[in-house]
Amino acid sequence: MVTTLHLAGDPKADALLARDPFALLVGMLLDQQVPMEKAFSGPAVIAERLGTTTLDPAAVAAHDPEEFAALNSRTPAVHRFPGSMAARIQKVAAYVAEHYDNDTAAIWSTASTGAELLKRLKALPGFGEQKAKIMVALLGKQFGVQAEGWREAAGAYGEEGSTRSVADVVDADTLARVRATKRELKRAAKA
């Protein structure tokens, strides 16, 4: 369904996310404590530093952990916490290689319901309830992965017309609206 993403703010990085399911998963994993664009450009930076055009879960999992952490830590670092995130990336890569025969897309392409997809995503290392729900919404809204009950599984992130998360970012205007919604939610939480 998706032809163009607008998550990384860089056409090359967004193209990688659109064509490489593991890169998309890594972008979502990195999407915490850094701006969205930094998180979703991370997979392209990693691929470039590895000298590849895609991210292969088995190859990432097999990479020497110290070398992989160093690769993520080079300036500019892939994440605010490059060492710990490098370890998380390798854990999720090993999980995909072991449980999905290195086929990241099988996580969602073989899920028969939204609830099953949510359960599979929550089982991934580094994916809690909220991150898993946002991923369900992103897959449903921008990739056409709409197993029965996907909106319910995504919770508020799956609502049509919402501007709550990366799932709703399709251009500069929706990015601004998502950021405004997040600011408002933070204000309300502090009140």
Backbone hydrogen bonds, N-H to C=O, Kabsch-Sander energy under -0.5 kcal/mol:
donor,donor_aa,acceptor,acceptor_aa,energy
6,H,169,V,-0.5
14,D,10,D,-3.0
15,A,11,P,-2.2
16,L,12,K,-1.7
17,L,13,A,-1.9
18,A,14,D,-2.0
19,R,15,A,-1.6
20,D,16,L,-2.3
24,L,20,D,-2.1
25,L,21,P,-2.2
26,V,22,F,-2.5
27,G,23,A,-2.6
28,M,24,L,-2.2
29,L,25,L,-2.3
30,L,26,V,-2.5
31,D,27,G,-0.8
31,D,28,M,-0.7
32,Q,30,L,-2.6
38,K,35,P,-0.5
39,A,35,P,-2.2
40,F,36,M,-2.7
41,S,37,E,-1.2
42,G,38,K,-0.9
42,G,39,A,-0.7
45,V,41,S,-1.8
46,I,42,G,-2.7
47,A,43,P,-2.7
48,E,44,A,-2.5
49,R,45,V,-2.4
50,L,46,I,-2.0
51,G,47,A,-0.9
51,G,48,E,-0.8
52,T,47,A,-2.7
56,D,54,T,-0.6
60,V,56,D,-2.6
61,A,57,P,-2.8
62,A,58,A,-1.9
63,H,59,A,-0.9
63,H,60,V,-0.6
68,F,64,D,-2.9
69,A,65,P,-2.4
70,A,66,E,-2.2
71,L,67,E,-2.5
72,N,68,F,-1.9
73,S,69,A,-1.4
74,R,70,A,-1.3
78,V,72,N,-2.7
85,M,81,F,-2.3
86,A,82,P,-2.1
87,A,83,G,-1.8
88,R,84,S,-1.9
89,I,85,M,-2.7
90,Q,86,A,-2.3
91,K,87,A,-2.0
92,V,88,R,-2.6
93,A,89,I,-2.3
94,A,90,Q,-2.4
95,Y,91,K,-2.1
96,V,92,V,-2.4
97,A,93,A,-2.6
98,E,94,A,-2.5
99,H,95,Y,-3.2
100,Y,96,V,-1.9
102,N,96,V,-1.5
103,D,100,Y,-2.4
104,T,102,N,-0.8
106,A,103,D,-1.3
107,I,104,T,-2.0
108,W,105,A,-1.0
109,S,105,A,-3.3
110,T,106,A,-1.4
111,A,108,W,-0.7
114,G,148,E,-3.2
117,L,113,T,-2.2
118,L,114,G,-2.7
119,K,115,A,-2.2
120,R,116,E,-2.4
121,L,117,L,-2.5
122,K,118,L,-2.6
123,A,119,K,-1.1
124,L,121,L,-1.3
127,F,124,L,-2.0
128,G,126,G,-0.7
132,A,128,G,-2.4
133,K,129,E,-2.3
134,I,130,Q,-2.5
135,M,131,K,-2.2
136,V,132,A,-2.3
137,A,133,K,-2.3
138,L,134,I,-2.8
139,L,135,M,-2.7
140,G,136,V,-2.4
141,K,137,A,-3.1
142,Q,138,L,-2.4
143,F,138,L,-0.6
143,F,139,L,-1.2
145,V,139,L,-2.4
146,Q,144,G,-1.4
148,E,112,S,-0.7
150,W,147,A,-1.9
153,A,149,G,-2.3
154,A,150,W,-2.1
155,G,151,R,-0.7
155,G,152,E,-0.8
157,Y,154,A,-1.3
158,G,155,G,-1.7
159,E,156,A,-1.1
162,S,159,E,-1.7
168,D,165,S,-2.1
169,V,166,V,-1.4
170,V,168,D,-0.8
175,L,171,D,-2.0
176,A,172,A,-2.1
177,R,173,D,-2.1
178,V,174,T,-2.5
179,R,175,L,-2.4
180,A,176,A,-2.1
181,T,177,R,-2.4
182,K,178,V,-2.4
183,R,179,R,-2.3
184,E,180,A,-2.3
185,L,181,T,-2.5
186,K,182,K,-2.2
187,R,183,R,-2.4
188,A,184,E,-2.6
189,A,185,L,-2.0
190,K,186,K,-1.8
191,A,187,R,-1.5
